[in-house]
């Protein structure tokens, strides 16, 4: 983030927990945002925190992605949604559109 500020999943509390009113699609289009880990109360990570806060969908990555792949994925994802394609098909089509020979970053995206 700007100014090298770090945001952690455990910081999604208080006012940030009001997604239930709008149920947004949350996309964290950066490296390893879909990873989960164990905590004292169970498995935690970005997906768990956003879904618990009321997001209807979380899309993150399980690996590293470069800028080009990140841009291509999200551009195609929104184009697919705008054309009426279902959510799952939009993710699949965006992943496929992001393929580049010799680069497996497109495989990182998970719904």
N, C-alpha and C positions, 0 to 999 in steps of 0.2 A: 504494500500500500504506500501511498505518498508519504514521504518523510520516514520511510522504513518502519512505520507503525505496524505492529503485529496484532491480529485479531485471532482469538482462539475460540473454539466451540463453546467452552464453558462460560464465555462472556455474553452469550445470547440469553439474557435474562431480563426481567423487568419489562420495560416498554417494548423491547424487541420481541417479547412473547405474544404479541397481539396479531400475528398473521392470520389467526382464525377468522377474522372478519373478512379478509379478501382472498385467502387461500392461493397465494401466488405460486408461480413456477419459479424455483430458485435454481440458478445455474452458477456454479463457481467454476469458472473457466481458467483454471490455473493448475499447476502440477500437484498431483496427489491429494485433491480435495475430497475425493470419495472414500479415502481410507478410514477405517474404523479401528478403535483400540479399546482395550479393557480399562475400566475405571472401577472404583470401589462399588458402584451401584449397577454395573452392567457394561454393555458395549456402548461406546460413545464416539462421536465424531460429528462432522458438519451435517451429514444427512440426518442423523438421529435428532440433533438439536433443532434443525429447521423444520423437520416433519412434526416433532413434538410441539413446536411453536405455531403450527397450523398451516404450514406450506402444504400445498396439494401435491407438489412434485419436487424432487431434488435430482439434479443432474450434476455429477462431479466426475473426476478422473481418478483412476486407480494407479496411474503412472505419470511420467513426465510428458508434457506437451510443449511444442515450440509455438512461437507466435503465429506462424503461418497456418498450422493445423488448427490452433485455437480459433483464429479468425474464420477460416473456412468452415469449421464445424458449426459455429454459432450462426453464421450468415445463412447457411443452408438449412439449419434447424428452423430458424424463424421463417424462411421462405416456404418451407414445407408446411408449417403450422398455418401460415397465412393462406395457403392454397387449400386448406381443409383436410389435410392429411392427419391421420390419428397421431397421438403423442408417440406411441411406440414406433410406428413406421417413420415418423419424422426423425427420431433419434437414429434409427437404423440407416435411413437414407443419408442423413448428415454424416454419420460415421463413414459410410461408403464413399461419399463425395470428397471426404477429407483424406482418402488414401493417397499416398505418394510412394512411389517405388523406393524401397530401401528404408522406409520410415514406418515404424509400427505405432506411432503416437495416436493414430486414429482409433486404435483398439482400447485406449484408456477410458473413453467416455462410457459412463454407466448411468442408467435411469434407476 
